Amino acid sequence: METIGFSTACLWRLNIPFYEKIKCFSSFGANALELCYVTPTELNEFKLTSEMIADIKKFDYISIHAPFKEVRYKRDVTTKNIIEKLCLFCEQLSIQGIVIHPDITDDFKYLEKSGLPFLVENMDYRKKFGKTPEHFRGLIKEYNFGFVLDTQHAYENDATMKLGIELISIMGDRLKELHVSGRTQSEIHSLVHASDNRDLIQQALKLCIGVPKIVEGYFSSGNIRQSASNELKFMRKFEPRIKRF
């Protein structure tokens, strides 16, 4: 079975407590989970309880999205505190990847030396760094990070998805996770099964069989369970017989 799940960010609009989000995704039948923290304060103030740890460990794949607002990653106290908190999480949970944004990273070497399983994500069209093949060729040459391919970010930079396919090829065996969402006329991060660009997004899905997939489409009010079920059903229709790069 493919490893597919949700980011806790999917439910940010619905005012659901963090732990309840985790229990929701487990009840939906997801076997992967990404814990998303927007700011350093949100991460540093978060406390894992023994009950929460037990529930999180039920997932086959667990990743963390490191803070991406109110921070630049460099040799400073803020980054040091983030690394220390992430190290604690890795001791308490089987964390297989920690997603970082390259456009807010000033010192990649400092992060690399931490020994944490950082994964560099491709950025959307608004960012200056982290969206072109050249950017990722440079990161591959200089560092040993794994990567995350965000399908919607790739689409925003090239609506033909040729860029996304090229990035998948460049990332190769270092591609450790997919962030999956689509878009509609009113939503830039929608559930893929209900998106306008679904056919283009699934080009990436077909090439990445075996890579853990984290859904980042936002849930709105309504039947959350049915929407989640539809998304998981869509994501699981791709058979592992398709060869990835």
HUJO-V986330 format. One line per field, one symbol per residue. ss: DSSP state (a for helix, b for strand, c for the rest). burial: b if it has 16 or more other C-alpha atoms within 10 Angstrom, else e. A space follows every 50 residues. Layout:
ss->???
burial->???
This chain:
ss->cccbbbbaaaaaaacccaaaaaaaaaaacccbbbbbccbaaaaaacccca aaaaaaccccbbbbbcccbcccbcccaaaaaaaaaaaaaaaaccbbbbbb baaabccaaaaaaccccbbbbcccccccccccaaaaaaaaaacccbbbbb aaaaaaaccccaaaaaaaaaaaaabbbbbbcbcccccccbcaaacccaaa aaaaaaaccccbbbbccccccccaaaaaaaaaaaacccccccccc
burial->ebbbbbbbbbbeeeeeeeeebbebbbebebbbbbbbbeebeebeeeeeee eeeeebbebbbbbbbbbbeeebbbeeebbbebbebbbebbeebbbbbbbb bbbbbeebeebeeeebbbbbbbbbbeeebbbbbeebeebbeeeebbbbbb bbbbbbbeeebbbbbebbbbbeebbbbbbbbbbeeeebbbbbbbbbbbeb bbebbbbbbbbbbbbbbbbeeeeeeebbeebbeebeebeeeeebe
